[in-house]
Amino acid sequence: MSTIEIKVDRLITLGVDAIVNPANENLVKGSGICGEIFEAAGPYELAKACRLLGGCACGNAVMTNAFMLPSKILIHAVGPVWHGGHQNEATLLSGAYRRSLEILKGNNLHSIAFPLISAGLYGYPSDKAWKVAFTSCIDYMSENPDYDFNIIFAVSDERMKLLGKEILMNVYDEHESDIVCFHNPDEKNGYLSNWYLCDFTVDYVIFSSLEQYMMYSKACLFDDKEIAEQILSTSDVDTIKALGRKVRNYDDTVWNGMRQIIVYNGLYEKYQQNPELCEKLLATGNKLLVECAIQDQIWANGLNINDAKNQDIHSWKGQNLLGFATMLVRDRIRKEQSSSV
């Protein structure tokens, strides 16, 4: 799983596969972090290696040996000088980050430590530099979901770290704006879970959760009245799920044909009869609703809720039937509310 971390630490001490030097276009020793990297790597050897490269354009990155640094390679990324944001600075800065990650992946390496490129002597405002950095890295990770990147940003103080963490969360929210992930009922967006406790009534029978309704309907479908009664006698979802597996006369073909209809009907009643939950559901707009569970490749997408691959539907391992059924119910309720106005 790919990660992004911010550390208050010296860049040259981090034991990663690649350290990134905030370089100038001539690839000569500069001041600040660039100068520190040259000194730590061995200034003569590094300067000689850089001369052989013949420079690097702004918005690009190149690689040399890391020499005496603790990393396997040293990447020289050239960011832009800030000119008020009117000279394509964001695109150039993004290019420096993306090219660095391309070099990392191209060498089959996974961990990399960046400074906040261009935010020092080049005058790029820290908040804007953070946003470009995170957006570029997250975009690149999303484009390469099968490759693990462990990205560290090394900063000099807690103030810069806190600013970075705040902007990182905002950028993650923006990237996740088209998808709503859910799993356990006590976690974020837990109200979407089958196991979320909320009463609703169908055909004069009161249910405590969608899981109870689903397993009760399963038992009734196969005429197992005994299990159906046991399912109604408890609100414990673990017990209910276990009882559902004991239904007699079960036929996989019949269940596969009926299960989505049953769940769709139950979901509709769940949200129609619980206005607060209905409001939350409608507030998701047109976002993709995704149940994330590693061990469930039918109702969920077969991935951990923290897996970056959740953002790419083509990387899912499961069908996400619950998510799609919930979206159909959302559309139905929205249409019914619109037509009643």
Summary of the structure (lengths in Angstrom):
residues: 341
radius of gyration: 26.7
end to end distance: 46.6
largest distance: 83.7
contacts: 1090
relative contact order: 0.10
helix: 48%
strand: 15%
